[in-house]
Amino acid sequence: MYYLKKALWSEGAAKQSGGSGDPDSSGGEAAVGELVKSLKEQRVYREITLALRNGLRDSRAEFSFLRVRGLRSLLKFLRCVAESDSTIHLFSHSQSLPDLQVIPVLFQHSLRQADDDRVESLNHIFDVEPMNITTPCTDTEVALALRVLEGCCLLHRESTVFAHQHKAIQVLMNILSTRGVLEQGACLDALISIMLDSSANQMDFEACNGIEEVAELIRDKQVDENLRLKCGEFLLLLIGHVNGRERPPMAAIHEDVRQLLGEKSASLIWAASQFGSTLDPEQRLTALHIQARRVLESLDFY
């Protein structure tokens, strides 16, 4: 896997171009600087495409352990890409190429529906060519795929369009209602990422009665407490994002939450979502945890 390290020649070339104080050489230094910048960008883009091809190759494999390896590589790659605007831009450009698009691979393999595994006929028994067997998706594989989905949508807004084309909301709501705690937590984070500024995905969420599904989880005291807290964070982020909208989609979300969770909890969620924060990311995350805990406490006394 490639981690987009600086080329050894780039730093030396930059020092050489900046070492002269002669004004007459400024034009030459600028040309050298532009050449270094262009070469660096080409090198980084080659590493991005190579990393994507390697990760996607394993993510398409028939065996789950290989798909897990590919998904882990893609997740590490996305974390590296997120470190600078230039690499985010190059990654976004790569997603315009069908062979390098991550979202379709996720939904065709690790996030495929169980119905996709149905045997339509027994003709393969009599054929010369053997039938390809694909191993079932493990909990770890599904959770990793959801994390990769989340990263792609946060870094590349068009990925939410690709997700909609693969009926992402329906797939994720099925995961939320049928899988374990590990996948459910990752699913809530992925839902937020694919609904940000995506009216189509928000409408699908409404059509799937998404708020009711999340409210059912957060009300159930038999559900893992960490998952209930994650549901509280989900509602805070979702309402904070759609706050102030007077037209669909999700125009009636406040009323839905009030009916499902009660007046006290709904008021608390609404009030917490009103305040924009100037805190750094770590402090914002801590504040979100605290508010989710208060929502849970208000429900337990409701």
C-alpha positions in Angstrom: 0.0 0.0 0.0 1.2 3.5 -0.8 1.1 6.3 1.7 1.8 9.3 -0.5 5.3 10.0 0.8 7.3 12.9 -0.5 9.6 12.1 -3.4 13.3 12.4 -2.4 14.1 14.6 -5.3 11.4 17.2 -4.7 12.9 18.6 -1.5 16.3 18.9 -3.1 15.0 20.5 -6.2 13.0 23.0 -4.1 16.1 24.0 -2.1 18.2 24.4 -5.2 15.6 26.6 -6.9 15.3 28.8 -3.8 18.9 29.0 -3.0 19.9 31.8 -5.3 19.5 35.5 -4.5 20.0 36.7 -8.1 16.9 38.6 -9.3 17.7 37.6 -12.9 17.3 33.9 -12.0 13.8 34.3 -10.6 12.2 33.3 -13.9 14.2 30.1 -14.0 13.4 29.4 -10.3 9.7 29.8 -11.0 10.0 27.4 -13.9 11.8 24.8 -11.8 9.2 25.2 -9.1 6.4 24.6 -11.5 8.1 21.6 -12.9 8.6 20.1 -9.4 5.0 20.8 -8.6 3.8 19.1 -11.8 6.0 16.1 -11.3 4.9 15.7 -7.7 1.2 15.9 -8.6 1.7 13.3 -11.4 3.6 11.0 -9.0 0.9 11.3 -6.3 -1.9 10.6 -8.8 -0.1 7.5 -10.0 0.2 6.3 -6.4 -3.5 7.1 -5.8 -4.6 5.1 -8.8 -2.3 2.2 -7.9 -3.5 2.1 -4.3 -7.1 2.1 -5.5 -6.6 -0.6 -8.1 -4.9 -2.9 -5.5 -7.6 -2.3 -2.8 -10.4 -2.7 -5.3 -8.9 -5.9 -6.7 -9.0 -7.6 -3.2 -12.4 -6.0 -2.5 -13.9 -7.9 -5.5 -12.5 -11.3 -4.4 -14.6 -14.3 -3.8 -13.3 -15.0 -0.3 -14.2 -12.8 2.6 -10.7 -12.7 4.1 -9.4 -11.2 0.9 -12.2 -8.6 0.7 -11.4 -7.6 4.3 -7.8 -7.1 3.4 -8.8 -4.9 0.5 -11.3 -2.9 2.6 -8.6 -2.3 5.3 -6.2 -1.1 2.6 -8.9 1.3 1.2 -9.7 2.6 4.6 -6.0 3.4 5.4 -5.7 5.0 1.9 -8.7 7.2 2.5 -7.3 8.4 5.9 -4.1 9.3 4.1 -6.0 11.1 1.3 -7.9 13.2 3.9 -4.6 14.8 5.1 -4.5 17.4 2.4 -6.8 19.3 -0.1 -4.5 18.4 -3.0 -4.8 14.6 -2.5 -8.6 15.0 -1.9 -8.8 16.7 -5.2 -6.9 14.0 -7.0 -9.0 11.3 -5.3 -12.2 13.0 -6.4 -10.8 13.1 -10.0 -10.1 9.4 -9.8 -13.7 8.7 -8.9 -14.8 10.0 -12.3 -13.2 6.9 -13.9 -15.5 3.8 -13.7 -12.6 1.4 -13.1 -11.5 3.3 -10.0 -14.9 4.0 -8.4 -15.2 2.6 -4.9 -18.9 2.8 -4.2 -20.1 0.3 -6.9 -17.6 -2.3 -5.7 -18.9 -1.9 -2.1 -22.5 -2.5 -3.0 -21.7 -5.3 -5.5 -19.7 -7.3 -3.0 -19.4 -6.5 0.7 -22.8 -4.7 1.0 -24.8 -6.9 -1.4 -28.2 -8.0 -0.3 -28.8 -11.6 0.7 -31.2 -12.0 -2.2 -28.3 -11.5 -4.6 -26.9 -14.9 -3.5 -30.0 -16.8 -4.7 -29.4 -19.7 -7.1 -31.6 -19.0 -10.0 -31.2 -22.4 -11.7 -29.3 -25.7 -11.4 -27.9 -25.5 -15.0 -24.4 -25.1 -13.6 -24.5 -28.7 -12.4 -24.5 -29.9 -16.0 -22.1 -27.3 -17.3 -18.4 -27.9 -18.0 -17.5 -24.6 -16.2 -17.8 -24.8 -12.4 -20.0 -22.4 -10.5 -18.1 -19.6 -8.7 -18.7 -19.7 -5.0 -18.6 -16.5 -3.0 -18.2 -16.7 0.7 -20.7 -14.8 2.9 -19.9 -11.4 4.2 -18.6 -11.4 7.8 -19.5 -8.8 10.5 -16.0 -7.3 10.2 -16.3 -7.1 6.4 -19.7 -5.3 6.5 -18.4 -2.9 9.2 -15.3 -2.1 7.2 -17.3 -1.6 4.0 -19.5 0.9 5.8 -16.5 2.8 7.1 -15.1 3.0 3.5 -18.5 4.2 2.3 -18.6 6.9 4.9 -15.1 8.1 4.0 -15.8 8.2 0.3 -18.9 10.2 0.8 -17.2 12.7 3.1 -14.3 13.2 0.8 -16.1 13.1 -2.5 -19.7 14.5 -2.7 -20.5 12.7 -5.9 -20.2 9.4 -4.1 -23.5 10.1 -2.5 -25.0 10.1 -6.0 -23.4 6.7 -6.7 -24.7 5.4 -3.4 -28.2 6.5 -4.3 -27.9 4.7 -7.6 -27.3 1.5 -5.6 -30.2 2.1 -3.3 -27.9 2.7 -0.4 -30.5 3.9 2.1 -32.5 0.7 1.7 -29.4 -1.5 2.0 -28.2 0.4 5.1 -31.6 0.3 6.8 -31.7 -3.4 6.3 -28.3 -3.7 7.9 -29.5 -1.5 10.8 -32.4 -3.8 11.5 -30.8 -7.2 11.0 -27.0 -7.0 11.8 -25.1 -6.8 15.0 -23.9 -3.9 17.1 -20.6 -3.5 15.2 -22.3 -3.1 11.9 -25.2 -1.0 13.3 -22.8 1.6 14.8 -20.9 1.9 11.5 -24.2 2.0 9.7 -25.4 5.1 11.6 -22.2 7.0 10.7 -22.5 6.0 7.1 -26.2 7.1 7.0 -25.2 10.6 8.1 -22.4 10.8 5.5 -24.6 9.7 2.5 -27.5 12.1 3.5 -25.4 15.2 3.9 -26.6 17.7 1.2 -28.3 14.8 -0.7 -32.0 15.3 -1.1 -32.4 12.0 -2.9 -31.0 10.0 -0.1 -32.9 12.0 2.5 -36.1 11.3 0.7 -35.2 7.6 0.6 -34.6 7.7 4.4 -38.1 9.2 4.9 -39.6 6.6 2.6 -37.9 3.8 4.7 -39.3 5.3 7.9 -35.7 5.8 9.0 -36.5 8.0 12.0 -38.8 5.3 13.4 -36.1 2.6 13.1 -33.6 4.8 14.9 -36.1 5.8 17.6 -37.0 2.1 18.2 -33.4 1.3 18.9 -32.8 4.2 21.2 -36.0 3.5 23.2 -35.1 -0.1 23.7 -33.2 -0.5 27.0 -32.2 -4.0 26.0 -30.1 -2.7 23.2 -26.4 -2.1 23.8 -25.9 1.2 25.6 -23.1 2.3 23.2 -25.4 1.7 20.3 -28.2 3.8 22.0 -25.7 6.6 22.5 -24.7 6.3 18.8 -28.4 6.7 17.9 -28.6 9.8 20.1 -25.6 11.3 18.3 -27.2 10.4 14.9 -30.3 12.3 15.8 -28.4 15.3 17.0 -26.3 15.4 13.8 -29.3 14.8 11.5 -31.5 17.4 13.1 -28.6 19.9 13.3 -28.1 19.4 9.6 -31.7 19.8 8.4 -32.5 22.5 11.0 -34.3 25.5 9.6 -35.5 23.8 6.4 -39.1 24.6 5.7 -39.6 22.3 2.7 -39.1 18.6 2.0 -37.1 16.5 2.3 -37.4 15.9 6.1 -39.3 19.1 6.8 -41.4 17.3 9.5 -38.4 15.7 11.3 -39.0 17.7 14.5 -42.6 16.6 14.8 -41.6 13.0 14.0 -39.1 13.0 16.8 -41.5 14.6 19.3 -44.1 11.9 18.6 -41.6 9.0 18.8 -39.5 10.1 21.8 -41.7 12.5 23.7 -41.7 16.2 24.2 -38.8 16.4 26.7 -36.4 14.4 24.6 -37.4 16.1 21.4 -36.9 19.6 23.0 -33.5 18.6 24.3 -32.4 17.3 20.9 -33.8 20.4 19.2 -32.1 22.8 21.6 -28.7 21.0 21.4 -28.8 21.2 17.6 -29.4 25.0 17.6 -25.9 26.0 18.6 -23.1 26.2 16.1 -19.7 25.3 17.5 -16.4 26.9 17.1 -14.7 24.1 19.1 -11.9 22.0 17.5 -13.0 18.6 16.2 -12.0 16.7 19.3 -14.0 19.1 21.6 -17.0 18.9 19.3 -16.9 15.1 19.5 -16.8 15.3 23.3 -19.7 17.7 23.3 -21.7 15.4 21.0 -21.1 12.5 23.4 -22.3 14.6 26.4 -25.5 15.7 24.6 -26.3 12.2 23.5 -25.9 11.0 27.1 -28.4 13.6 28.2 -30.8 12.5 25.5 -30.5 8.9 26.8 -31.1 10.0 30.4 -34.2 12.0 29.4 -35.6 8.9 27.7 -34.9 6.7 30.6 -37.0 9.0 32.8 -39.8 9.4 30.2 
